[in-house]
Amino acid sequence: MSKELVTNAPKQSSYDVVIVGGAMYGSSVAWFLTNNPDFTGSVLVVERDLMYTACSTVHTNSCMRQQFSREINVRVSQFAADYVKNFRSYLGDDPRVPDLAFQSYGYMYLADNEDFANILRECHAVQVACGAGTKIMTPAEIKKAYPFYNLEDIVAGSHNLIDEGYFDGGTLFDWWKRSAREQGAEYVGNEVVSMQKNAAGSKVESVTLKSGEVISCGTVINASGPRAILTCRMAGIELPVEPRKRYTYIFDAEQRLDRDLPLTIDPTGVHMRSEGQYYLAGCPPDDDPAVDYDDYEQDHSIWQEKVWPVLANRVPQFEAIKLMNSWAGHYAFNTFDQNAILGPHNEVENFIFLNGFSGHGLQQSPAMGRGISELVIYGEYRELDLSPFGYSRIVSNEPYEEKAVI
Ligand SMILES: Cc1cc2nc3c(=O)[nH]c(=O)nc-3n(C[C@H](O)[C@H](O)[C@H](O)COP(=O)(O)OP(=O)(O)OC[C@H]3O[C@@H](n4cnc5c(N)ncnc54)[C@H](O)[C@@H]3O)c2cc1C
């Protein structure tokens, strides 16, 4: 992966907003900024790899759920569902914009003990209060709806068929990039390598690019995914976000299931779901350290020793399956409380975080990108108050935990 990347220089020496990273989050905020008539500034998106070979966005599983433990995360995903379902309308009824695929087969959390079942019930109450369609199911109810599961050890499940499942995040990403450019955002293939602050240390005045240019900025936005901490350190800031490896496997089954397989979260931590005519499975490694930024090596023993046995146990028809494809990707994992970290730094006031999305960042990108654009334009969140995700909770050591992290 460590090949020399092409660099090109920005057209100007100064921008109102410089975004570090041009994948899902950089493009989301670039699109929301330039789409807002109240924003009249200039936007530079600096992306170190315009081929996007090694970012989280290209390794994603692209699913969306309402099943979170925090109300705010449910609301964030509800906006995602609305945005995806009305994508063309959000993009100004542009006839070139396609409908985005959305397969609402739901997530199915399976509990094999009463403690976890109670957590599902607590989360269910939060979700239902927000209007989500989550249902707590008995094993008998699950078996009736999905006869292919082995539920011997299961005491309850939590399932929601409304606005939950796969969505075409890749096309959403492509259109944000294209449309943000058409609306005036400038993308350059380059790397931010350092930042210069004012004498008081309260503001990033400029960023230096790998090709040598020094670019003045009004605001700098950290959208650099698993590399977020490297970007922070350029401004003398620490952040509890690190790259954690996650494995994805695509497989075919000799006897396909007679209906969609919901995104099933097995009590072992392995998840599985339908993927077109195939199936997708994924999991964290048992030992889950921070990894090197360029380490995308696959570990085939995980498939053989961990994933396949779990699949075959939970869905006996998956005893006879064939691995078709696999990859390893990186979560930008927030070790502090597994929730997003969003908004300005408490001291370096024009340094804005858009970081730490773990495995639910794709679906959060519409609401978070919109929120950060509001913060830049109006100095406040307007549509949805995203302040619980602020950096101040890290300074005051008050975790804002999200329990439902896959
Ligand atoms: C295996 C896997 C499965 C997932 N499944 C889901 C899912 O089902 N649902 C869901 O909602 N989310 C999912 N996610 C999470 C989601 O994909 C991510 O949260 C999201 O893509 C993060 O986007 P990002 O723009 O923050 O980061 P990235 O996509 O990593 O982009 C960061 C960009 O910043 C660039 N960059 C970094 N440093 C610099 C610099 N100094 N200068 C210039 N450019 C820089 C990088 O080149 C990169 O392109 C999954 C993630 C993985 C890995």
The ligand as a MOL file (V3000), in Angstrom:
LIG
                    3D

  0  0  0     0  0            999 V3000
M  V30 BEGIN CTAB
M  V30 COUNTS 53 58 0 0 0
M  V30 BEGIN ATOM
M  V30 1 C -15.0170 -3.2170 7.7600 0
M  V30 2 C -15.8580 -1.9950 8.0230 0
M  V30 3 C -17.2340 -2.1120 8.0300 0
M  V30 4 C -18.0180 -0.9740 8.2560 0
M  V30 5 N -19.3750 -1.1010 8.2050 0
M  V30 6 C -20.1570 -0.0240 8.3940 0
M  V30 7 C -21.5660 -0.1320 8.2790 0
M  V30 8 O -22.1110 -1.1770 7.9930 0
M  V30 9 N -22.2980 0.9910 8.5250 0
M  V30 10 C -21.7400 2.1840 8.8380 0
M  V30 11 O -22.4680 3.1510 9.0500 0
M  V30 12 N -20.3980 2.3160 8.9320 0
M  V30 13 C -19.5970 1.2500 8.7060 0
M  V30 14 N -18.2440 1.3670 8.8040 0
M  V30 15 C -17.6690 2.6550 9.1980 0
M  V30 16 C -17.5740 3.6400 8.0560 0
M  V30 17 O -17.1520 2.9980 6.8770 0
M  V30 18 C -16.6120 4.7440 8.4570 0
M  V30 19 O -17.0080 5.2870 9.6940 0
M  V30 20 C -16.5600 5.8730 7.4520 0
M  V30 21 O -16.3180 5.3830 6.1570 0
M  V30 22 C -15.4730 6.8490 7.8710 0
M  V30 23 O -15.2620 7.8020 6.8710 0
M  V30 24 P -14.1160 8.8890 7.0720 0
M  V30 25 O -14.2330 9.8280 5.9230 0
M  V30 26 O -14.1650 9.4300 8.4510 0
M  V30 27 O -12.7580 8.0480 7.0580 0
M  V30 28 P -11.9750 7.4010 5.8310 0
M  V30 29 O -12.8630 6.7790 4.8700 0
M  V30 30 O -10.8820 6.5580 6.4020 0
M  V30 31 O -11.3330 8.6580 5.1310 0
M  V30 32 C -10.3140 9.4330 5.7040 0
M  V30 33 C -9.5390 10.0270 4.5610 0
M  V30 34 O -8.5790 10.9780 5.0590 0
M  V30 35 C -7.4280 10.9070 4.2580 0
M  V30 36 N -6.3230 11.4840 5.0320 0
M  V30 37 C -5.8590 11.0680 6.2390 0
M  V30 38 N -4.8670 11.8710 6.6590 0
M  V30 39 C -4.7030 12.8200 5.7130 0
M  V30 40 C -3.8230 13.9360 5.5760 0
M  V30 41 N -2.9200 14.2450 6.5260 0
M  V30 42 N -3.9050 14.6970 4.4590 0
M  V30 43 C -4.8070 14.4040 3.4910 0
M  V30 44 N -5.6620 13.3520 3.5650 0
M  V30 45 C -5.6220 12.5820 4.6750 0
M  V30 46 C -7.2740 9.4180 3.9670 0
M  V30 47 O -6.4780 9.1970 2.8080 0
M  V30 48 C -8.7270 8.9690 3.7860 0
M  V30 49 O -9.1420 8.9610 2.4380 0
M  V30 50 C -17.4210 0.2760 8.5350 0
M  V30 51 C -16.0280 0.3930 8.5220 0
M  V30 52 C -15.2470 -0.7270 8.2560 0
M  V30 53 C -13.7460 -0.5790 8.2350 0
M  V30 END ATOM
M  V30 BEGIN BOND
M  V30 1 1 1 2
M  V30 2 1 2 3
M  V30 3 2 2 52
M  V30 4 2 3 4
M  V30 5 1 4 5
M  V30 6 1 4 50
M  V30 7 2 5 6
M  V30 8 1 6 7
M  V30 9 1 6 13
M  V30 10 2 7 8
M  V30 11 1 7 9
M  V30 12 1 9 10
M  V30 13 2 10 11
M  V30 14 1 10 12
M  V30 15 2 12 13
M  V30 16 1 13 14
M  V30 17 1 14 15
M  V30 18 1 14 50
M  V30 19 1 15 16
M  V30 20 1 16 17
M  V30 21 1 16 18
M  V30 22 1 18 19
M  V30 23 1 18 20
M  V30 24 1 20 21
M  V30 25 1 20 22
M  V30 26 1 22 23
M  V30 27 1 23 24
M  V30 28 2 24 25
M  V30 29 1 24 26
M  V30 30 1 24 27
M  V30 31 1 27 28
M  V30 32 2 28 29
M  V30 33 1 28 30
M  V30 34 1 28 31
M  V30 35 1 31 32
M  V30 36 1 32 33
M  V30 37 1 33 34
M  V30 38 1 33 48
M  V30 39 1 34 35
M  V30 40 1 35 36
M  V30 41 1 35 46
M  V30 42 1 36 37
M  V30 43 1 36 45
M  V30 44 2 37 38
M  V30 45 1 38 39
M  V30 46 1 39 40
M  V30 47 2 39 45
M  V30 48 1 40 41
M  V30 49 2 40 42
M  V30 50 1 42 43
M  V30 51 2 43 44
M  V30 52 1 44 45
M  V30 53 1 46 47
M  V30 54 1 46 48
M  V30 55 1 48 49
M  V30 56 2 50 51
M  V30 57 1 51 52
M  V30 58 1 52 53
M  V30 END BOND
M  V30 END CTAB
M  END
